[in-house]
Amino acid sequence: MKKKRIIYISCIAFVLLLPLWMRLAWVVQSKKKLVVAIVDKTVLTTAGQEHVSLTWILEHEKFAKNKSALYTIDKDYYGFFPGKNEKFRIKGLERFTGGQLERLSSNADVVYITDAYGIYKNEWYKKGDPMERSGILYGGLSQQDIDLLNRMKQKHKLILTEFNCIGSPTSSSIRNQFENLFKLRWTGWVGRHFESLDTTTNKELPKWLVRNYKMQHNGQWPFKKAGIGFVCNDERVVIVELGQHLNKSIPRIVTKESAMEMYGLPQAINYPFWFDVTKTDSNKVVAQFVIDVNEAGKKELAANGIPARFPAVQLHDDKDYRFYYFSADFADNPITANTAYFAGVQNFKWFLYNHVDDNDRGGFFWNYYRPLVTTILHNYYEYLNRE
């Protein structure tokens, strides 16, 4: 009996002290200087939702912006800076001269454009319906952004980009420059999974999406189940619904075996948020989006020029330049920022997201984004510091 009590007390002490040990183990780790220029134009609050996943990795792995200081979510990026009482500051690359862009491209090791969609009047001033489109305050890839990317490419630096940096509201001329620089093409389509297409119950359905579909289909919206909404830059809307068009409603990212081994990724994972449909001219596709369509779904997508398989992760990784494009909101995940300060926290990831809910993007962060981007950054850091 006494032995069991000792074991029980020991187990309790271990559980209580484990967070402290993990915290201390993180504190004593050495910092690694890696200068990352983060561009995020869609920062509605100081929580920095569109780049929180990236900053989490930089802090957890103790990549530092200089010899002593780690990155912070609310300060270390270029873009839109929210303030109090509807005030804001814009500190994007648009204010940079050519000389300043040259210095930044020389000083930075990495550039990562996490989001260029921007901030819109309805969501910022909260006077209109946030589910409706409204005038833009700030957003879209700029000529200065392209110039920085071009300079980073010429210097053979690491470039990471993702949706949405070339879709609306980025102009077609800027988009064409990006596509020509990095050998990929946007089809004009973006999409998102919706847990329910029932307008009476799902308040996250954009009203403009429903309205545009009705305008194109004699006022009809016959959908109630889960499905995917596709929106084109010419305002066309295509809906594919579970059962009628889809065998499974949630898009899946399927990764090649070589990439699974290199980055520590699962063979397939659900992705329930916004994505864009792209093609590549010459980049290597290491992961694909797969829409699980039935025969009716195949016909519906094909009739609108939407492929059922398209790149999710494409890259060019050679001596001339290193470039990644993620065809979704990869860096936007609902995670707890403070977990970054505990060494080995990834070993307890199963307690940090909902395994039952296929729409929980926390699982995507822990099982896909974190190992992918962590490996990319570590490999590049080792490359920069090779003897």
N, C-alpha and C positions, 0 to 999 in steps of 0.2 A: 504493500500500500504506500509506504514511504517512497519507494522507488518511482511509482507512478506519479506521485505528487511532485517529485523533483523534475521528472520529464515534462509534466504539465507546466510547471512554473518556468522551466527553461524555454519551452515553446512560446509561452506568452512573452517572455523577455525578448526572445528573438524577433517576434513579430513587432513588438513595440520599438525595438532598437534598430530594426532594418532600415526605416526611412532615414534615420540619423546617419547610419553608416553609408548609405547611398549618397546622401548629401555631402558628407565629408569626402567621399571618394571623388565626387565631381569637383569639389573645391580644390583638391590637391593636384588635379590634372593640369598639365602645362598648357598655356595658350599657344595657338598656332596662327600667325598673322596671315590673313587672306583677305584682301581688299575686294569687297563685292559692292558694285554699284547697283542698287535696287531701284527699279522704276515701278511705281504703283500710283495710278491716277484715279483709283476707285476706293479711296479711304473715307468711308462715311463716318467712322468713329475712331478714337485713338486706339481701339483694339486692333486695328489694322488687319481685318479679316482676310483680305486678299493676299497678304504676304506673311501671315502669322506662321504658317507651316515652315516657310523658308527660315524665318528668324528663329523659330524653335530649334531647327537643325544647327544653325550657326552658333547659337548659345549652348546647346547640349554638347556639341562637339568641340566647343571652346575655340572656334575660329574667331579671331579678333580683328577689328578694323585697323588697329595699330598695335604697338607692342604691349599695351596694357588694357585697352578698353574693348569690351564685348559689344555686340550689336544690341540695339533696343528697338522695339516694335514701333514706337511712336515718333522716332526721330531719324533713324538711319535709312532714309529712302528719298527718292526724288518724286515729286508729284503734288497731290492735294493734301493739305494739312488742316483738319477740322479744328475749329475753336468753339468757344461758348457763345450762346445767344446768336446763332446762325452766322457767326463770323468765321472766316477761313483765310488761309494763306496758300498761295500757289508757289511752290519752290521746285519747279520742274526744270528740265534741260532747255526749255524754250528761252530762258533768260541767259543761256551760255553763249559766249562768242566762240568763234572758231578756235582761238587760242586756248580758251578754257576747256573746250571739248578735247583738244589735243592733250592737254595736261591730264585731264581725267582718264583718257584712254591709256596714257602712259602709267599713271599711278594705280589704276584698277587692275586687278588680276582677272576679275569675272564681272560680267554684266548679266543681270537677270531681270527681264521685263515680266512682272507677275500679272499685270492687268493694265490695259489702257482704255477700258470701256468708259470710265469717267464718272462724274457726278451730275445728276440731273435735278432740275428745279423742284419738281414735285417731292422727291425724296429728301432734298436738303431743307427746303423751307417748310415742308409739311403742310402746305396749304391746299394741295391737290391730292388726287388719288395716286399713291405710289405704285399701284399696279397698272397705271396708264403711262404712256410715253409723254414726255414734256421736253421743254427746251434744255439744252445742255449748258452747264456752268463751265465744265472743264473736262477734256478727254480727247481721245484719239491719238494715235502715234503722230509725232511731229517730225519735221525735217531735221531738227536737232537730234532727236532720238535715232533717226536713220543714220545721221552723220556719225554719231557715237558708235553705233553698231558696225558701220563700215570701217572706222578707225580701229576698233577692237579686232575685227576680222583681219585687217592688214597687219596687225601686230601679233597675229596667231594666238589671241587670247580666247578664253572660254566664254561662250555666249549661250545663255539659256533663255528661252522664250516660251510663251504659252498663250492659249486662248484667254482673254480676248485682246490681242494686240494688232491684228490686221483686219478684223471685222469692223462693223459699224461701231463708232463714228469715224474711224480712220478713213481718210480720203482715198480714192482709187489710185491717185498718182503716188502717194506714199506707199500704199499696199503693193503696187507694182514694183517699186524699188526694193521693198523687203523681199518679195517673191523672187526677183532676179538675183538679189544678193545671196539668197540661201536655198535656191533651187527647189521651191515648193509652190503649190498653187492652192488657193482657197476656192472651193466650188461655189461659194456664195451662200451655202446652207449652214445653219447652226441648229442645234437640237437640244432637247432636255427631256428626261424621263419625268413623268408625273404619276404619283402614287394613285391618284384618282383624276379622271377627266370629267367628273361630275361637277358642273358649275355651281350646284346648290350646296355642295359640301366642301369643295377644295378652294379655299380663299387664296391659294398661292398661284392659281391659274391666271396668267396675265390677261387682263380684259382686252387688250389690243389684239392678242393672239386669237381669242374667241371671236372677236368682232370681225377680224380680217377673214377668218375661215368662213363665217356666216355670209359675208359679202360675196365670197367666191363660190358658195354652195347653196344659193337660194334661201338664205336665212336659216339653214339647218345646222344643228350641232348634236348629232345622234350618239354621243359618247358618254359612258358612265364608268367604265372600268379603268384600270391602269393602262398607260400607253406612253408614246413618245410624240412630242410635237416638234416638227421641223419647220423652220422659218427661213425664207430666202431673202436676200438683200433687195429683191424686186417685189417684196411684200407677199409673195405666195406662201401659203401655209399648207402643210401636209400633216395629217394625223394618222398614226397607226396604233391600233388598239389591241389589247390582249384578247386572244380568242379569235377576233375577226381577222387580224393581220399578223399577230405575234404569238409565237409559242411561249416565249418568256418576255416580259415587258421591259426588264432592265437591260440596257446595253452592257456588254461585257468587254473587258480589255483582255485580249489573249496575247501572251508574250512568247516569243521564240525561245527555244531551249537554251541556246547560247547566251541570251540575255538573262534568262532566269538564273543561270549559274554565275554570270558576271556580277549582277546587281543584287542577287538574293531575293528574287521576285517569285510570286506564285505563277502558275501556268495561266490562271484565269481569275479575274476579280470583277465584281459588279461595279458599275460607275453610274450613279443616279442623277448627276447634276449636268450643268451646261457643257457642251462640247461643240467643236466645229468640224465640218467635213472637208478634209484636205486631200491633195494628191502630192506626189513627189516627182521631181524631174530626175534626180540622181541620188538623193539621200537614201541611207539605209533605214529600212523600216524594221524596228525591233519589236514592236507591239502593234496590234490592230484592234480597233473597235469592231465588234461583231454584233449585228442586230439579228436576233433570232426570229426570222420571218417565216411564215407559211407561204403557200402559193399565192394567196391573195395579197399578202404583204409584199412579196417579190414584185408582183405586177404594179402595185401602187408606188413603190419606191422607184422602179425602173421607168415608169411613165413620167416621173418628175426628175430623172437623171440623178437619183440619190443611190449610191452604192450601199449594199448591206454590210460590206467590209471596207474599212478605210483606215489610214494610219492613226494610231494613238500616240506613239513615240517614234519620231524619226530623227536621225542624226547624221552629221558629217564629222567624223573624228579622224583627222589626219594631220600631217605636219603643217599644211597650209592654214587651216583653222579648225576650231572645235565648236560645233553648233548642235544644239538640241531644240526641237520644237515639240511641246506637249499639246495635243489637240483637245484640251479641256481645261477646266479651272483647277488644275492640279494643286496649286498652292493655297486654295481656299477650302479649309477644312475646320470643323468645329472642335478644336482641341483646347486643352487647358495649358496655357503658356507656362505656368509654374512647374509643370512636370519636367521641363527641360533641365532643371537644376539638380537632377538625381541621376547618378551614374547607374547604368544598367536598367533603367526604367522600362526599356523595350522588352525586357524579359517578363514583365508583368502587364503587357499590352492587353491581354485578354480581359482585364478588369477595367479597361479604360474606354470601351465602346460597347455598343449594343450588338450582340451577335445575332439576335433574332430579327432585327429590323434591317432589311436589305437596303433601305434608304439612308442608313447612318453612315455618313462619310468619314467618321472616325476610324472605321476599319480600313478605309482606303488609305488614310494617312499612315497608320501603323504598319500595314502589310505591303504597301506599294510605294507611296511617295517618299516616306522616310528612308527605306533602304536604297531606293533609286537615287535620290539626290545626295544622300550621305556618301554613297559610293562614288558618284561623279565628282563631288568636291574633294574627297580624300585622294582619289586618283590624281586629280589635277594638282592638288597641293604637293603630293609626292613628286610629280613631274617637275614642278617649279623648284623644288628643293633637292633634286637629284644631284649627286656629286659629279 
